[in-house]
């Protein structure tokens, strides 16, 4: 099979208060509004090679509307659509998108909507934002967090191995690792990639009755020092740090998790390995082996198991009276599962 997908291009999220989320990303994270159109706000990181990587749309609750991937060629786009339909999923062709050409949009077997495209507008910075370095799309931001680019998205699904297998067999994702509970043979996490990164797509076990949910999405910074500075500045500006800074065992990235105004979880990460092995065999990790915390010296707060939109049958950590990061939040058996 030819290589179908090259990388994650952008995410569209829904939020009940668009302007509150936009202000947060501008003022606290350091993204910049590139445009507004069709009732949506398009934001970019300073290192994005295309015009935007995050789209914010209005919705009744926090959710992931679309994850969009660029294919490796025009032929790969047509082949990907064919393989999806051969697998029993019917999508639709869209003649043109905002800043990109025709695309194929489909909802996978676990309820997540993907959009695939090849033709895309490359970003051209105005003179006042042009970098002195030719390979940079614009100047490095002066913002204290200021991620370079979108890194990955982690969704939630009822069958982790089933999800990973479908996206491997149909779209050519490489499965890089799994997390299996120490207490039972239950797979609670996996990471997949379209390239040499440890992952650009993660999946956590979802016990809710809602399909198509998301756990978090992540932005990349260039160094661990920048990530630590991000934690400092976010806290100084009254943004609670949900988990981190620390280092994942799976993927070996340094990580930091916090929430945006809608409640949606955002990660800043950096580091990690590169893997070029075409026939890589994924390992089974366990929490006791440090799948989530490389140092094996800290548990993940239970609030991290929440995905979006919220599960109507399960109270949120706030509703339960649990403050993320407190000892009460460490009782859940999933609380030390691998998370990317």
C-alpha positions in Angstrom: 0.0 0.0 0.0 1.3 3.5 -0.8 1.8 5.9 2.0 -1.6 7.6 2.3 -1.3 10.3 5.0 1.6 12.6 5.7 0.5 14.5 8.9 -2.2 16.0 11.1 -3.1 19.4 9.6 -5.7 21.0 11.8 -8.5 20.4 14.3 -11.9 22.0 14.5 -13.3 22.1 18.1 -16.7 23.2 19.4 -17.1 25.4 22.4 -20.1 27.1 24.0 -18.3 30.5 24.2 -16.2 31.0 21.1 -14.7 34.4 22.1 -13.7 33.2 25.6 -11.8 30.3 24.0 -10.2 32.6 21.3 -9.0 35.0 24.0 -7.5 32.1 26.0 -5.6 30.8 23.0 -4.4 34.3 22.1 -3.5 35.6 25.5 -2.4 32.5 27.4 -1.3 30.0 24.8 0.1 32.4 22.2 -1.8 31.4 19.0 -2.8 34.1 16.6 -6.1 34.7 14.8 -5.5 34.3 11.1 -9.0 34.7 9.8 -12.7 34.5 10.6 -15.2 33.0 8.2 -18.3 30.9 8.1 -18.9 31.5 11.8 -15.6 30.0 12.7 -12.3 31.4 14.0 -9.1 30.1 12.4 -5.9 30.3 14.6 -2.3 29.5 13.9 0.9 28.8 15.7 4.0 30.7 14.6 5.5 27.6 13.0 2.5 26.4 11.1 3.3 26.0 7.4 -0.3 26.3 6.4 -2.6 29.1 7.3 -4.1 27.6 10.5 -4.1 24.6 12.7 -6.9 25.2 15.1 -10.5 26.1 14.2 -13.0 27.2 16.9 -16.7 26.8 16.2 -19.7 27.4 18.4 -21.3 24.3 19.9 -23.5 23.5 22.9 -20.7 21.6 24.6 -16.9 21.1 24.2 -16.3 18.6 21.4 -14.0 17.6 18.5 -15.8 18.4 15.2 -13.2 17.4 12.7 -9.6 16.2 12.6 -8.0 17.0 9.3 -5.0 15.2 7.7 -3.0 16.0 4.6 -2.4 13.1 2.3 1.0 12.4 0.8 -0.2 13.1 -2.8 -3.3 13.7 -5.0 -3.3 10.0 -5.8 -3.1 9.1 -2.1 -6.3 11.1 -1.5 -8.2 9.1 -4.1 -6.8 5.9 -2.8 -7.6 6.7 0.8 -11.2 7.5 -0.1 -11.5 4.2 -2.0 -10.1 2.2 0.9 -12.5 3.8 3.4 -15.5 3.0 1.2 -14.1 -0.6 0.6 -14.1 -0.9 4.4 -17.8 -0.2 4.5 -17.8 3.5 5.5 -19.3 6.1 3.1 -18.0 9.6 3.2 -18.5 12.7 1.0 -16.4 14.7 -1.3 -16.2 18.4 -0.6 -15.2 20.6 -3.6 -13.2 23.1 -1.6 -12.5 24.0 2.0 -11.2 27.0 3.8 -7.6 27.3 2.6 -7.4 23.9 1.0 -8.7 22.1 -2.1 -11.1 19.3 -2.5 -11.4 16.9 0.5 -12.9 13.7 1.5 -14.8 13.7 4.8 -16.0 10.6 6.7 -17.0 9.4 10.1 -15.1 6.3 11.2 -16.6 3.3 12.9 -16.1 4.8 16.4 -17.8 8.1 15.6 -14.8 10.4 14.8 -15.0 12.6 11.8 -11.9 12.9 9.6 -11.2 15.1 6.6 -8.5 14.3 4.1 -7.1 16.6 1.5 -4.0 17.3 -0.6 -4.1 20.8 -2.1 -3.5 23.4 0.5 -2.6 27.1 0.7 0.9 27.6 2.1 1.2 30.4 4.6 2.9 33.6 3.5 3.7 36.0 6.3 3.1 39.7 5.9 6.3 41.8 6.1 6.0 42.7 9.8 5.9 39.0 10.7 8.4 37.6 8.2 11.3 35.7 9.8 15.0 36.3 9.1 15.3 32.5 8.8 14.1 31.4 5.4 12.6 28.0 6.5 10.4 29.6 9.2 6.9 30.6 8.1 7.0 33.6 10.4 8.9 35.1 13.3 9.1 33.2 16.5 6.4 34.5 18.9 7.3 36.7 21.8 4.7 34.9 23.9 5.9 32.9 26.9 4.1 29.6 25.8 4.1 30.2 22.1 3.9 26.6 20.6 5.6 26.1 17.3 2.9 23.8 15.8 0.0 21.4 16.4 1.4 18.0 17.5 -1.3 15.4 18.0 -4.9 14.5 19.0 -6.0 11.8 21.4 -9.5 10.5 21.0 -11.6 8.2 23.1 -13.1 4.9 21.8 -14.9 1.9 23.2 -12.3 -0.6 21.8 -8.7 0.7 21.8 -7.3 -2.2 19.8 -10.2 -2.3 17.4 -9.8 1.4 16.7 -6.0 1.1 16.2 -6.4 -1.9 13.9 -9.0 -0.2 11.7 -7.0 2.9 11.1 -3.8 0.8 10.5 -5.5 -1.5 8.0 -7.5 1.2 6.2 -5.3 4.3 6.3 -1.9 3.0 7.0 -1.3 4.3 10.5 1.6 2.5 12.3 0.6 1.3 15.8 3.5 2.2 18.1 2.4 1.0 21.6 -0.4 -0.2 23.9 -1.1 0.2 27.6 -2.6 -2.8 29.3 -3.7 -2.6 32.9 -1.6 -4.4 35.5 -4.8 -5.7 37.2 -6.6 -7.1 34.2 -6.0 -7.8 30.5 -7.7 -4.6 29.4 -6.1 -2.3 26.8 -6.7 1.3 27.9 -4.5 3.2 25.5 -2.6 3.2 22.2 -0.6 5.5 20.1 -0.5 5.6 16.3 1.5 7.6 13.8 1.5 8.6 10.1 5.2 9.5 10.1 8.4 9.1 12.3 6.9 10.7 15.4 6.0 8.5 18.3 2.4 9.4 17.6 0.1 12.0 16.0 -3.0 10.1 17.0 -3.8 8.6 20.4 -6.8 6.6 21.6 -7.9 6.0 25.2 -10.5 3.6 26.4 -14.0 5.1 26.6 -16.7 3.4 28.7 -19.4 6.0 27.9 -22.3 5.5 25.6 -21.2 8.5 23.4 -19.2 7.9 20.2 -16.7 10.3 18.7 -15.3 11.8 21.9 -11.9 13.4 22.4 -9.6 13.3 25.4 -7.1 16.1 24.4 -5.0 17.7 21.7 -1.5 18.9 21.9 0.8 21.6 20.7 4.6 21.3 20.3 7.3 23.6 21.8 10.9 23.3 21.0 12.5 22.4 24.3 11.8 21.2 27.8 12.9 24.6 29.1 10.1 26.2 27.1 7.6 23.7 28.5 8.6 24.5 32.1 8.3 28.2 31.3 4.9 27.6 29.9 3.8 25.9 33.2 5.2 28.9 35.1 3.4 31.5 33.1 0.1 29.7 32.9 0.1 29.3 36.7 1.0 33.0 37.1 -2.1 33.8 35.0 -4.5 31.6 37.0 -4.6 28.7 34.6 -4.7 25.5 36.7 -2.2 22.8 35.7 -4.0 19.5 35.5 -1.0 17.2 35.2 2.7 17.6 34.8 5.3 18.7 33.9 6.7 15.2 33.6 7.8 12.7 31.0 5.7 9.9 29.4 7.2 6.4 29.2 5.4 5.7 26.0 6.8 8.1 23.4 9.2 9.7 26.0 7.7 13.2 25.5 7.8 15.9 28.2 4.2 16.9 28.9 2.0 19.5 30.5 -1.8 19.4 30.6 -4.3 22.2 31.4 -7.9 23.2 30.4 -9.2 25.9 28.1 -12.4 27.8 29.1 -14.8 25.3 27.7 -13.2 22.6 29.9 -11.5 21.0 26.9 -8.0 19.5 27.8 -5.0 21.0 26.1 -1.4 19.6 26.2 1.9 21.2 25.5 4.7 18.7 24.8 8.2 18.3 23.5 10.9 15.8 23.0 10.3 12.1 22.4 11.9 9.7 20.1 11.8 9.3 16.3 11.0 5.9 14.9 11.6 5.0 11.2 11.1 1.3 11.4 8.5 0.3 8.8 7.6 -3.1 10.4 7.6 -1.9 14.0 5.9 -4.2 16.4 4.1 -2.4 19.2 5.0 -3.2 22.8 2.5 -3.8 25.6 3.2 -1.4 28.4 1.6 -1.5 31.9 1.2 1.4 34.3 3.7 -0.2 36.7 6.3 -0.1 33.8 5.9 3.7 33.6 3.6 3.9 30.5 2.4 7.3 31.5 5.1 8.5 34.0 8.6 7.5 32.9 9.9 7.9 36.5 7.1 5.7 38.0 6.8 8.1 40.9 3.5 9.8 40.4 -0.1 8.9 39.6 -2.3 10.6 37.0 -5.2 12.6 38.5 -8.6 11.0 37.9 -9.8 14.1 36.1 -7.5 13.1 33.2 -9.9 10.2 32.4 -12.6 12.7 31.4 -13.3 13.0 27.7 -15.4 15.4 25.6 -18.3 15.9 25.1 -19.0 14.9 28.8 -20.4 11.5 29.6 -24.0 12.1 30.8 -23.8 9.0 33.0 -20.6 10.1 34.8 -20.2 13.2 37.0 -17.1 15.3 36.2 -14.3 15.6 38.7 -15.7 19.1 39.7 -19.2 17.7 40.2 -17.7 15.0 42.4 -16.0 17.6 44.5 -12.6 16.5 43.4 -10.0 19.1 42.7 -7.6 17.8 40.0 -4.3 16.9 41.5 -5.5 16.2 45.0 -5.1 12.8 46.7 -8.8 12.0 46.2 -8.2 12.1 42.5 -5.8 9.2 42.6 -8.1 6.4 43.5 -9.3 5.4 40.0 -7.6 2.3 38.6 -7.2 4.0 35.2 -5.5 6.9 36.8 -2.0 5.8 35.9 -2.8 4.5 32.4 -0.5 5.4 29.5 -1.6 8.7 28.0 0.0 10.5 25.1 
